[in-house]
Amino acid sequence: MTIKVKVYSDYVCPFCFLAEQPLEEAIKGKDVEVEWMPFELRPEPNPTLRPEENYLQTTWAQSVYPMAENMGIDIVLPDVSPQPHTHLAFEGFQYAKENGKGTIYNERMLKAFFQQGLDIGNIDVLTRIAGEVGLDQKEYREALETREYKEAHQQALKHAYQEANVTAVPTFVIGDTAIAGIHSKETIEQIIEDELKKQKPKVLFEGMACGPDGFC
């Protein structure tokens, strides 16, 4: 049976970027369907973070960089200041998903910000990234400029905030189990195994039946 995994993340969350690797390792070779779900940590008009602030530099020095080094993942604190709002990138995600490129778009957007330090709030940058993953750049740009997918994105946020009750990212919903934060490959594998067990039908032997060791 297929296990469905929903991953709630934001493109400006470094832990969302780092969490991709153990997830990919855990689901390899398994019947798992992953769906990426938008979540904005700081939607407009809330102010976004500034990389020059001491507290952010400290967080990265004490948490993000050591974890990334241990995992063997290259990551940088982008110097885009203030950090971009991500609604346009997520509206582009809705377009990408509609055109069968949602997963690769999501992965490329995280790398663009955390490995190349690109301003993913800029339409020119977003359009270039869209082209790199095989999307029609003209259609993509028009979709962002006309806000064609604004409502779809707002509905996705409503689901995350109000229906799924997500309060931090990354959050993984694996079958019926929700976990927040970065978890090891082994932890994710165990949850998948537990969810598979719950899906197996229970057979009650209450009447006459034939089994492999029977005489019928």
C-alpha positions as CSV (number, residue, x, y, z in Angstrom):
1,M,0.0,0.0,0.0
2,T,1.2,3.5,-0.8
3,I,2.1,5.7,2.2
4,K,1.4,9.4,1.6
5,V,3.8,11.9,3.0
6,K,3.0,15.6,3.2
7,V,5.9,18.0,3.8
8,Y,5.1,21.5,5.0
9,S,8.0,23.9,4.3
10,D,9.1,27.4,3.5
11,Y,11.8,28.3,1.0
12,V,13.6,30.6,3.6
13,C,13.8,27.9,6.3
14,P,17.3,26.3,6.4
15,F,16.0,23.3,8.3
16,C,13.5,22.6,5.5
17,F,16.4,22.4,3.1
18,L,18.5,20.1,5.3
19,A,15.5,17.9,6.0
20,E,15.2,16.8,2.4
21,Q,18.2,14.5,2.5
22,P,17.1,12.1,5.3
23,L,13.6,12.0,3.8
24,E,14.9,11.1,0.4
25,E,17.1,8.4,1.9
26,A,14.2,7.0,4.0
27,I,11.7,6.7,1.2
28,K,14.2,5.2,-1.4
29,G,12.8,2.0,-2.8
30,K,9.5,2.3,-0.9
31,D,6.0,2.8,-2.1
32,V,5.8,6.4,-0.8
33,E,4.1,9.4,-2.4
34,V,5.5,12.8,-1.3
35,E,3.5,16.0,-1.6
36,W,5.2,19.3,-0.8
37,M,2.9,21.8,1.0
38,P,3.4,25.6,1.2
39,F,3.9,27.3,4.5
40,E,4.9,30.9,4.9
41,L,6.8,31.7,8.1
42,R,6.5,35.4,7.7
43,P,3.7,36.3,5.2
44,E,3.2,39.9,4.1
45,P,3.1,42.4,5.7
46,N,5.2,40.8,8.4
47,P,8.8,41.8,8.3
48,T,11.4,39.2,7.2
49,L,14.8,38.4,8.7
50,R,18.0,40.3,8.1
51,P,21.1,38.2,7.8
52,E,23.3,40.9,9.3
53,E,21.5,40.7,12.6
54,N,23.7,39.2,15.4
55,Y,21.0,36.7,16.6
56,L,20.6,35.2,13.1
57,Q,24.4,34.9,12.7
58,T,24.6,33.2,16.1
59,T,21.8,30.7,15.2
60,W,23.5,29.7,12.0
61,A,26.9,29.4,13.7
62,Q,25.5,27.3,16.6
63,S,22.9,25.2,14.8
64,V,22.6,25.4,11.0
65,Y,26.2,25.2,10.0
66,P,27.2,22.4,12.4
67,M,24.2,20.3,11.4
68,A,24.9,20.9,7.6
69,E,28.5,19.9,8.0
70,N,27.6,16.7,9.9
71,M,25.2,15.9,7.1
72,G,27.7,16.7,4.3
73,I,25.4,19.4,2.8
74,D,26.7,22.7,1.5
75,I,24.6,25.7,2.8
76,V,25.2,29.4,3.1
77,L,23.3,32.2,4.9
78,P,22.1,34.2,2.0
79,D,23.1,37.9,2.2
80,V,19.8,39.0,0.6
81,S,18.5,41.6,3.1
82,P,15.8,41.7,4.1
83,Q,15.1,38.1,3.2
84,P,12.4,37.8,0.5
85,H,8.8,37.0,1.2
86,T,8.0,33.7,-0.5
87,H,4.4,34.2,-1.8
88,L,5.5,34.7,-5.4
89,A,7.8,31.7,-5.3
90,F,4.9,29.6,-3.9
91,E,2.5,30.9,-6.5
92,G,5.1,29.7,-9.0
93,F,5.1,26.4,-7.3
94,Q,1.3,26.1,-7.9
95,Y,2.0,26.6,-11.6
96,A,4.9,24.1,-11.5
97,K,2.8,21.5,-9.8
98,E,0.0,22.0,-12.4
99,N,2.6,21.3,-15.1
100,G,4.1,18.2,-13.4
101,K,7.2,19.9,-12.1
102,G,6.3,20.6,-8.5
103,T,8.9,18.4,-6.8
104,I,11.9,19.5,-8.9
105,Y,10.8,23.1,-8.6
106,N,10.6,22.9,-4.9
107,E,14.1,21.3,-4.6
108,R,15.6,23.9,-7.0
109,M,14.1,26.8,-5.1
110,L,15.6,25.7,-1.8
111,K,19.0,25.3,-3.5
112,A,18.8,28.6,-5.2
113,F,18.4,30.4,-1.9
114,F,20.6,28.3,0.4
115,Q,23.4,27.4,-1.9
116,Q,23.5,30.3,-4.4
117,G,22.1,33.1,-2.2
118,L,19.6,34.2,-4.9
119,D,16.8,36.6,-4.3
120,I,13.8,34.3,-4.7
121,G,11.4,37.2,-4.2
122,N,12.5,38.7,-7.5
123,I,10.4,37.8,-10.5
124,D,13.4,37.8,-12.9
125,V,15.2,35.4,-10.7
126,L,12.2,33.2,-10.2
127,T,11.6,33.1,-14.0
128,R,15.1,32.1,-14.7
129,I,14.9,29.3,-12.1
130,A,11.6,28.1,-13.7
131,G,13.3,27.8,-17.0
132,E,16.1,25.7,-15.5
133,V,13.6,23.1,-14.3
134,G,11.9,22.9,-17.7
135,L,9.0,25.3,-17.3
136,D,7.8,27.8,-19.9
137,Q,9.4,31.0,-18.8
138,K,6.9,33.3,-20.6
139,E,3.9,31.5,-19.1
140,Y,5.5,31.4,-15.7
141,R,6.3,35.1,-15.6
142,E,2.8,35.9,-16.8
143,A,1.3,33.7,-14.1
144,L,3.3,35.6,-11.4
145,E,2.6,39.1,-12.9
146,T,-1.1,38.5,-13.1
147,R,-1.2,36.6,-9.8
148,E,-3.1,33.8,-11.5
149,Y,-2.3,31.4,-8.7
150,K,-2.7,33.7,-5.8
151,E,-6.0,32.1,-4.7
152,A,-4.6,28.6,-5.0
153,H,-1.7,29.6,-2.8
154,Q,-3.9,31.2,-0.2
155,Q,-6.0,28.1,0.0
156,A,-2.9,26.0,0.5
157,L,-1.9,28.4,3.4
158,K,-5.3,28.2,4.9
159,H,-5.0,24.4,4.9
160,A,-1.6,24.5,6.5
161,Y,-2.5,27.1,9.2
162,Q,-6.1,26.1,10.0
163,E,-6.7,22.5,8.9
164,A,-3.4,20.8,9.4
165,N,-2.5,23.1,12.4
166,V,1.1,23.4,11.3
167,T,3.0,25.9,13.5
168,A,6.6,25.1,12.6
169,V,8.5,23.8,9.6
170,P,9.6,21.4,8.4
171,T,6.5,19.4,9.4
172,F,6.0,15.9,8.0
173,V,2.7,14.2,8.0
174,I,3.4,10.5,7.3
175,G,0.2,8.6,7.0
176,D,-1.6,9.6,10.2
177,T,1.6,10.6,12.1
178,A,2.8,14.2,12.2
179,I,6.4,15.1,13.2
180,A,8.0,18.5,13.2
181,G,11.7,19.3,12.7
182,I,14.6,17.4,11.2
183,H,14.6,13.7,11.9
184,S,17.0,10.9,11.0
185,K,16.5,8.5,8.1
186,E,15.9,5.7,10.7
187,T,13.2,7.6,12.5
188,I,11.3,8.3,9.2
189,E,11.7,4.7,8.1
190,Q,10.3,3.5,11.4
191,I,7.2,5.8,11.1
192,I,6.7,4.6,7.5
193,E,6.9,0.9,8.7
194,D,4.4,1.6,11.6
195,E,2.0,3.3,9.2
196,L,2.2,0.4,6.8
197,K,1.3,-2.0,9.6
198,K,-1.7,0.1,10.5
199,Q,-2.9,-0.2,6.9
200,K,-2.8,-3.9,6.7
201,P,-6.3,-5.4,7.0
202,K,-7.0,-7.5,10.1
203,V,-8.6,-10.9,9.3
204,L,-10.8,-12.4,12.0
205,F,-11.1,-16.2,11.8
206,E,-14.6,-16.7,13.2
207,G,-15.9,-19.5,10.8
208,M,-14.8,-22.5,8.9
209,A,-11.7,-21.7,6.8
210,C,-8.9,-23.4,4.9
211,G,-5.3,-22.6,5.7
212,P,-1.9,-23.9,4.4
213,D,-1.7,-26.4,7.3
214,G,-5.4,-27.5,7.1
215,F,-7.0,-30.6,5.6
216,C,-9.4,-29.0,3.2
